[in-house]
Amino acid sequence: MDFLTGVQKKEIVEIDEIVGGAFEGKNVKMRGAIHTIRDMGDVAFVVLRKAQGLVQCVYEPDKSRFDIRDLKEADTVEVDGTVKMEDRAPNGFELRLDTVTVLSEPAEAMPLQINKWKLNTSLEAKLNNRAVALRNPRERAVFRIQEGITRGFRDFLYSQGFTEIHTPKLGAKSAEGGANLFKLEYFHTPAILQQSPQFYKQMMVGVFDRVFETAPVFRAEKHNTKRHLNEYTSLDFEMGYIDGFEDIMAMETGFLQYTMKLLQESYGKELELLKIELPNVERIPRVRFDEVKQRVAEKYNRQFRNPFDLEPEEELLIGQYFKEEYDSDFVFVTHYPSKKRPFYAMDDPADETYTLSFDLLFKGLEITTGGQRIHDYHELMEKIEKRGMETEGMEHYLSAFKHGMPPHGGLGIGLERLTMQLIGEDNVREATLFPRDLSRLEP
């Protein structure tokens, strides 16, 4: 009988092993997909595509023991060759090919020219052929950056004593309320897809003190803009025993500082490929909602009609204002009107028409909403009653408050929006693996 004893080292080498080791002149095996073939006559270059990047392989008719005509783009192969350090090649080395074994062949030609530096096609075409389009190194790099953001979020919060949780996405009641819910039948019982993990993460503050989650949320809003999706990934955390909502903003600032450093240190290839200049997050300004409205109106001679929220154009001008005045790509806008915040948002004791809440704007786009929550059961019930809300479906949520909850607060960050702003795109779908919007349920 055979037994498995763990991951076994294979003869196959990877890019980072060659870059970080003494492989000059050594014979190695490597696997990958043929990204492109450039036949120069007396020599040919076979470029392999791997998760870590591109590898240039050199075919020499008088030395290589195979026929270059037997290979084609999109073949997956195992190559055997000698390492030659070469500054002009991707990653600083190339493989002088000896043999090639074809592992699989494509059934038909590529629908897109993924071996081009940049895909010269529409966003619609890229999304319709998503699994193929993302084989382009530049398109793929976007989601390596997104991985870095998520990794930064997790690693930083673990370091701050947070516990990762996983909450259900099917529920009986929404945390946000309103009509923009995806409704479904759950074994003959009405149910909804959750708009956020808000109820659950607040309940878990009473258990773990500090919790976070990275998961999808659903919004049944009939919008068709460049900044909205009907399913997106939310980076959520909730923390107890806070002194004020400023603690939440400070924690997010710490996350951004940690993540920008992580991206700089571990995702340099992707940053260079996408020509990303990381923002300075050493210090982030904050300003009250009512104050910033006045500042922007005066500086840009613009008046906006909505006194209770920020319009998209207004957010853009706020971003422009803080870039011009303070050289900051980020700004915390605090004390949003109570009328536009959920029932669980804590009102400002100094003026109950405003809340102890905030949005974080990045280059003129809201990427975060957060703030302090009501933790006293009687105060929470009073606000629910004032708003004429029903408590049906919220019994378990309210039960946590009946039995005591610490002062707490938290936030939700839109991962795709943050990625979009960081990479300098203007459509959130560019930063979404498989977007879901009004017109798209596939692939």
C-alpha positions as CSV (number, residue, x, y, z in Angstrom):
1,M,0.0,0.0,0.0
2,D,1.2,3.5,-0.9
3,F,1.0,6.5,1.5
4,L,1.1,10.2,0.7
5,T,3.6,12.1,2.8
6,G,3.0,15.7,1.6
7,V,4.0,17.8,-1.4
8,Q,6.9,16.2,-3.3
9,K,9.5,18.2,-5.1
10,K,9.5,17.6,-8.8
11,E,12.2,18.1,-11.4
12,I,10.2,21.0,-12.9
13,V,11.7,24.5,-12.0
14,E,9.9,27.8,-11.8
15,I,10.9,31.4,-12.7
16,D,11.7,32.5,-9.2
17,E,14.0,29.5,-8.6
18,I,16.1,30.4,-11.7
19,V,16.1,34.2,-10.9
20,G,17.1,33.5,-7.3
21,G,19.6,30.7,-7.8
22,A,22.8,29.7,-9.6
23,F,21.4,28.0,-12.7
24,E,23.7,29.5,-15.4
25,G,24.6,26.6,-17.8
26,K,22.4,24.1,-16.1
27,N,19.9,21.9,-17.8
28,V,16.3,22.3,-16.5
29,K,12.7,21.3,-17.3
30,M,9.9,23.9,-17.3
31,R,6.2,23.8,-18.1
32,G,4.0,26.5,-19.6
33,A,1.8,27.6,-22.5
34,I,3.2,28.9,-25.7
35,H,2.4,32.6,-25.7
36,T,4.0,33.4,-29.1
37,I,6.5,32.0,-31.6
38,R,8.8,34.4,-33.4
39,D,10.6,32.5,-36.2
40,M,13.7,34.5,-37.4
41,G,14.9,31.9,-39.9
42,D,18.3,30.8,-38.4
43,V,16.8,30.9,-34.9
44,A,13.3,31.1,-33.3
45,F,12.0,32.4,-30.0
46,V,9.4,30.4,-28.3
47,V,7.9,32.5,-25.4
48,L,6.3,30.5,-22.6
49,R,3.5,32.0,-20.5
50,K,3.6,31.0,-16.8
51,A,1.9,32.3,-13.7
52,Q,5.0,34.3,-12.7
53,G,5.5,35.8,-16.1
54,L,7.0,35.1,-19.6
55,V,10.0,32.9,-20.3
56,Q,12.0,33.3,-23.5
57,C,13.1,30.0,-25.1
58,V,15.6,29.8,-28.0
59,Y,15.2,27.2,-30.8
60,E,18.3,26.5,-32.7
61,P,17.8,24.2,-35.8
62,D,21.3,22.7,-35.5
63,K,21.0,22.0,-31.8
64,S,17.4,21.6,-30.7
65,R,16.1,18.1,-31.2
66,F,12.6,18.9,-32.5
67,D,11.0,20.7,-35.4
68,I,9.7,24.2,-34.6
69,R,6.9,23.6,-37.1
70,D,5.4,21.0,-34.7
71,L,4.6,23.8,-32.2
72,K,1.9,26.4,-32.3
73,E,0.5,29.1,-30.0
74,A,-1.6,28.0,-27.1
75,D,0.1,24.5,-26.9
76,T,0.9,23.6,-23.3
77,V,4.4,22.1,-23.2
78,E,7.2,20.8,-21.1
79,V,10.5,22.1,-22.3
80,D,14.0,20.8,-21.6
81,G,16.9,23.3,-22.0
82,T,20.0,25.1,-20.7
83,V,19.7,28.3,-18.7
84,K,21.5,31.3,-20.2
85,M,21.5,34.6,-18.3
86,E,20.3,37.3,-20.7
87,D,19.5,40.8,-19.6
88,R,17.4,41.5,-22.6
89,A,15.1,38.6,-22.0
90,P,12.1,38.7,-19.6
91,N,13.2,38.0,-16.0
92,G,16.8,38.2,-17.1
93,F,17.3,34.7,-18.5
94,E,16.4,32.4,-21.4
95,L,16.4,28.7,-22.1
96,R,18.4,27.2,-25.0
97,L,16.0,24.5,-26.0
98,D,16.9,20.8,-26.3
99,T,13.6,19.0,-26.4
100,V,9.9,19.9,-26.2
101,T,7.0,17.7,-25.2
102,V,3.5,18.9,-26.1
103,L,1.1,18.2,-23.2
104,S,-2.0,19.5,-24.9
105,E,-3.1,21.4,-28.1
106,P,-5.8,24.0,-28.7
107,A,-8.9,22.9,-30.6
108,E,-9.3,26.1,-32.5
109,A,-7.6,29.5,-33.0
110,M,-7.6,32.2,-30.3
111,P,-10.6,34.6,-30.5
112,L,-8.3,37.4,-29.3
113,Q,-4.6,38.3,-30.0
114,I,-3.5,37.8,-26.4
115,N,0.2,38.0,-27.3
116,K,0.0,41.7,-28.1
117,W,1.3,44.1,-25.5
118,K,-2.2,45.5,-25.0
119,L,-5.4,44.0,-26.2
120,N,-6.7,46.2,-29.0
121,T,-10.3,45.3,-28.5
122,S,-13.4,46.5,-26.7
123,L,-14.2,45.8,-23.1
124,E,-17.3,43.9,-24.3
125,A,-15.1,41.5,-26.4
126,K,-12.7,41.0,-23.4
127,L,-15.6,40.2,-21.1
128,N,-17.2,37.8,-23.6
129,N,-13.9,35.9,-23.9
130,R,-12.8,36.5,-20.3
131,A,-10.9,33.3,-19.7
132,V,-8.8,33.9,-22.8
133,A,-8.4,37.6,-22.5
134,L,-6.9,37.3,-19.1
135,R,-4.0,35.2,-20.5
136,N,-2.6,38.5,-21.8
137,P,0.1,39.4,-19.2
138,R,-1.1,43.0,-18.8
139,E,-4.8,42.0,-18.3
140,R,-3.7,39.3,-15.9
141,A,-1.6,41.7,-13.9
142,V,-4.7,43.6,-12.7
143,F,-5.8,40.6,-10.7
144,R,-2.4,40.0,-9.3
145,I,-2.6,43.6,-7.9
146,Q,-6.1,42.8,-6.6
147,E,-4.7,39.7,-4.9
148,G,-2.2,42.0,-3.2
149,I,-4.9,44.2,-1.9
150,T,-6.9,41.3,-0.5
151,R,-3.7,39.7,0.9
152,G,-2.8,43.1,2.5
153,F,-6.3,43.3,4.1
154,R,-6.1,39.8,5.6
155,D,-2.5,40.0,6.7
156,F,-2.8,43.4,8.3
157,L,-6.0,42.6,10.2
158,Y,-4.6,39.3,11.4
159,S,-1.7,41.3,12.8
160,Q,-4.2,43.6,14.6
161,G,-6.0,40.7,16.4
162,F,-8.9,40.3,14.1
163,T,-10.7,36.9,13.5
164,E,-11.7,36.0,10.0
165,I,-15.3,34.9,9.7
166,H,-17.6,33.6,6.9
167,T,-21.2,34.7,7.0
168,P,-24.2,33.4,5.0
169,K,-25.2,35.1,1.8
170,L,-28.8,33.8,2.0
171,G,-31.0,35.4,4.6
172,A,-34.5,36.3,5.7
173,K,-33.8,40.0,6.2
174,S,-31.4,42.6,4.8
175,A,-29.1,44.6,6.9
176,E,-29.5,47.7,4.7
177,G,-33.3,47.6,4.1
178,G,-34.8,49.2,1.0
179,A,-36.2,47.6,-2.2
180,N,-32.9,46.9,-3.9
181,L,-32.8,43.2,-2.9
182,F,-32.5,40.0,-4.9
183,K,-35.4,37.9,-3.7
184,L,-35.7,34.2,-4.0
185,E,-37.6,31.2,-2.7
186,Y,-35.8,29.2,-0.1
187,F,-37.7,25.9,0.3
188,H,-41.1,27.6,0.1
189,T,-39.9,30.5,2.3
190,P,-39.1,34.0,1.1
191,A,-35.4,34.8,1.2
192,I,-32.9,37.4,-0.1
193,L,-29.3,37.6,-1.1
194,Q,-27.4,39.7,1.5
195,Q,-26.5,43.2,0.6
196,S,-23.8,43.1,3.3
197,P,-22.6,41.0,6.2
198,Q,-23.5,43.9,8.5
199,F,-25.8,42.1,11.0
200,Y,-23.5,39.1,11.3
201,K,-20.3,40.9,11.8
202,Q,-21.9,43.1,14.5
203,M,-23.2,40.0,16.2
204,M,-19.7,38.5,16.1
205,V,-18.1,41.5,17.8
206,G,-19.8,40.3,20.9
207,V,-17.9,37.0,20.4
208,F,-14.5,37.8,19.0
209,D,-14.2,41.6,19.6
210,R,-12.6,42.1,16.2
211,V,-13.8,40.4,13.0
212,F,-13.3,40.7,9.3
213,E,-14.6,39.0,6.1
214,T,-13.8,39.1,2.4
215,A,-16.9,38.0,0.4
216,P,-19.4,38.8,-2.3
217,V,-22.4,41.1,-1.6
218,F,-25.4,41.7,-3.8
219,R,-27.3,44.9,-4.8
220,A,-30.4,44.6,-7.0
221,E,-30.1,48.2,-8.3
222,K,-31.0,48.9,-11.9
223,H,-28.0,51.1,-12.6
224,N,-25.8,50.8,-15.7
225,T,-22.8,53.0,-14.8
226,K,-19.0,52.5,-15.0
227,R,-18.8,52.5,-11.1
228,H,-21.6,50.0,-10.2
229,L,-22.0,46.3,-10.1
230,N,-24.8,44.0,-8.9
231,E,-22.4,41.7,-7.3
232,Y,-19.0,42.8,-5.9
233,T,-16.5,41.8,-3.3
234,S,-16.6,43.6,0.0
235,L,-13.7,43.8,2.4
236,D,-15.5,44.2,5.7
237,F,-14.3,44.5,9.3
238,E,-16.0,45.3,12.6
239,M,-14.1,46.1,15.8
240,G,-15.3,46.4,19.4
241,Y,-14.2,48.5,22.4
242,I,-13.5,51.6,20.3
243,D,-13.2,55.1,21.7
244,G,-14.9,56.6,18.7
245,F,-15.3,56.2,14.9
246,E,-11.9,57.8,14.5
247,D,-10.5,54.4,15.5
248,I,-12.1,52.9,12.4
249,M,-10.6,55.4,10.1
250,A,-7.2,54.9,11.7
251,M,-7.4,51.2,11.2
252,E,-8.2,51.6,7.5
253,T,-5.3,54.0,7.2
254,G,-3.0,51.4,8.7
255,F,-4.4,48.8,6.2
256,L,-3.7,51.1,3.3
257,Q,-0.1,51.8,4.5
258,Y,0.6,48.1,5.0
259,T,-0.9,47.2,1.6
260,M,1.0,49.9,-0.4
261,K,4.2,48.6,1.1
262,L,3.3,45.0,0.3
263,L,2.5,45.9,-3.3
264,Q,5.8,47.8,-3.6
265,E,7.8,44.9,-2.2
266,S,6.0,41.9,-3.7
267,Y,4.2,43.0,-6.8
268,G,6.9,45.2,-8.5
269,K,6.5,43.4,-11.8
270,E,2.8,44.1,-12.0
271,L,3.2,47.7,-10.9
272,E,5.8,48.2,-13.7
273,L,3.8,46.4,-16.3
274,L,0.7,48.5,-15.6
275,K,2.7,51.7,-15.0
276,I,1.2,52.2,-11.5
277,E,2.5,54.9,-9.2
278,L,1.3,54.0,-5.7
279,P,-0.4,56.8,-3.8
280,N,1.1,58.3,-0.7
281,V,-0.9,57.2,2.4
282,E,1.4,58.4,5.1
283,R,-1.3,60.8,6.2
284,I,-4.9,61.1,5.0
285,P,-7.0,64.2,5.6
286,R,-10.5,64.2,7.0
287,V,-13.2,66.7,6.7
288,R,-16.9,67.0,7.7
289,F,-19.6,66.4,5.1
290,D,-21.2,69.8,5.5
291,E,-17.8,71.6,5.5
292,V,-16.5,69.9,2.4
293,K,-19.7,70.7,0.5
294,Q,-19.2,74.4,1.2
295,R,-15.5,74.3,0.4
296,V,-16.1,72.7,-3.0
297,A,-19.0,74.9,-3.9
298,E,-17.0,78.0,-3.1
299,K,-13.8,77.0,-4.9
300,Y,-15.4,75.6,-8.1
301,N,-18.5,77.8,-8.1
302,R,-20.8,74.8,-8.2
303,Q,-24.0,74.2,-6.3
304,F,-25.4,70.7,-5.9
305,R,-29.0,69.9,-5.2
306,N,-28.7,67.0,-2.8
307,P,-28.2,68.3,0.8
308,F,-28.1,64.7,2.3
309,D,-25.5,63.0,0.1
310,L,-22.7,63.5,-2.4
311,E,-23.4,63.4,-6.1
312,P,-20.8,61.6,-8.3
313,E,-19.6,64.9,-9.8
314,E,-19.3,66.4,-6.3
315,E,-17.1,63.5,-5.2
316,L,-14.9,64.1,-8.2
317,L,-14.5,67.8,-7.2
318,I,-13.7,66.8,-3.6
319,G,-11.0,64.5,-4.9
320,Q,-9.6,67.3,-7.1
321,Y,-9.8,69.8,-4.2
322,F,-7.7,67.6,-1.8
323,K,-5.2,66.7,-4.5
324,E,-4.7,70.4,-5.3
325,E,-4.7,71.7,-1.7
326,Y,-3.1,68.8,0.2
327,D,-1.5,66.6,-2.5
328,S,-3.6,63.7,-1.2
329,D,-5.4,61.1,-3.4
330,F,-7.5,60.0,-0.4
331,V,-9.9,61.9,1.9
332,F,-12.2,60.8,4.7
333,V,-15.5,62.6,4.6
334,T,-17.2,62.4,8.0
335,H,-20.5,63.1,9.7
336,Y,-22.9,62.1,6.9
337,P,-26.6,63.1,7.5
338,S,-28.6,60.6,9.6
339,K,-31.3,60.6,7.0
340,K,-29.0,58.9,4.5
341,R,-27.4,56.4,6.9
342,P,-28.8,53.0,8.1
343,F,-30.7,52.7,11.3
344,Y,-27.7,51.2,13.2
345,A,-25.5,54.2,12.5
346,M,-24.8,56.1,15.7
347,D,-26.0,59.7,15.6
348,D,-23.7,62.5,16.7
349,P,-24.6,63.5,20.3
350,A,-23.7,67.1,19.4
351,D,-26.2,67.2,16.5
352,E,-28.4,64.2,15.9
353,T,-29.1,65.2,12.3
354,Y,-25.6,63.9,11.5
355,T,-23.9,60.5,12.2
356,L,-20.6,59.4,13.5
357,S,-19.9,57.9,10.1
358,F,-17.6,58.4,7.1
359,D,-16.8,57.6,3.5
360,L,-13.3,57.3,2.1
361,L,-12.9,58.8,-1.3
362,F,-10.0,57.8,-3.5
363,K,-9.3,60.0,-6.5
364,G,-12.9,61.3,-6.3
365,L,-14.7,58.0,-5.9
366,E,-16.2,56.5,-2.8
367,I,-14.5,53.2,-2.0
368,T,-15.5,52.8,1.7
369,T,-18.4,53.4,3.9
370,G,-18.1,53.0,7.7
371,G,-18.6,54.4,11.1
372,Q,-19.6,53.8,14.7
373,R,-22.7,51.7,15.4
374,I,-25.4,52.0,18.1
375,H,-24.5,49.4,20.7
376,D,-27.2,50.1,23.3
377,Y,-30.3,47.9,22.8
378,H,-32.8,50.6,24.0
379,E,-31.2,53.2,21.8
380,L,-31.3,50.9,18.8
381,M,-34.9,50.0,19.3
382,E,-35.8,53.7,19.7
383,K,-34.2,54.5,16.3
384,I,-36.0,51.6,14.7
385,E,-39.3,52.8,16.0
386,K,-38.6,56.4,14.9
387,R,-38.0,55.2,11.4
388,G,-41.2,53.1,11.4
389,M,-39.4,49.9,10.7
390,E,-40.5,46.4,11.5
391,T,-38.3,44.1,13.5
392,E,-39.5,40.9,11.9
393,G,-36.5,38.9,10.7
394,M,-34.1,40.8,12.9
395,E,-34.8,38.9,16.1
396,H,-31.4,37.2,16.2
397,Y,-29.6,40.4,15.4
398,L,-31.4,42.3,18.2
399,S,-30.9,39.5,20.6
400,A,-27.1,40.1,20.6
401,F,-27.8,43.7,21.8
402,K,-30.3,42.6,24.4
403,H,-27.5,40.6,26.1
404,G,-24.9,43.4,25.9
405,M,-22.6,44.7,23.2
406,P,-19.4,46.8,23.4
407,P,-19.0,50.2,21.7
408,H,-18.1,49.2,18.2
409,G,-17.9,50.2,14.5
410,G,-16.6,49.0,11.2
411,L,-16.6,49.5,7.5
412,G,-16.9,47.9,4.0
413,I,-14.4,48.5,1.2
414,G,-15.4,47.9,-2.4
415,L,-12.5,45.7,-3.7
416,E,-13.2,46.3,-7.4
417,R,-13.5,50.0,-7.0
418,L,-10.3,50.3,-5.0
419,T,-8.5,48.2,-7.7
420,M,-10.0,50.3,-10.5
421,Q,-8.7,53.5,-9.0
422,L,-5.3,52.1,-8.2
423,I,-4.7,50.8,-11.7
424,G,-6.1,54.0,-13.3
425,E,-9.1,52.5,-15.2
426,D,-12.4,54.3,-15.5
427,N,-14.7,51.2,-15.6
428,V,-15.1,48.9,-12.6
429,R,-15.6,45.9,-14.9
430,E,-11.9,46.2,-15.9
431,A,-11.1,45.2,-12.3
432,T,-13.8,42.5,-12.0
433,L,-13.0,38.9,-13.0
434,F,-16.5,38.0,-14.1
435,P,-18.8,41.1,-13.8
436,R,-22.5,40.8,-13.0
437,D,-24.6,43.8,-14.0
438,L,-27.9,44.5,-15.7
439,S,-26.9,42.8,-18.9
440,R,-24.4,40.2,-17.9
441,L,-24.8,36.8,-16.2
442,E,-22.2,35.0,-18.2
443,P,-19.5,33.8,-18.4
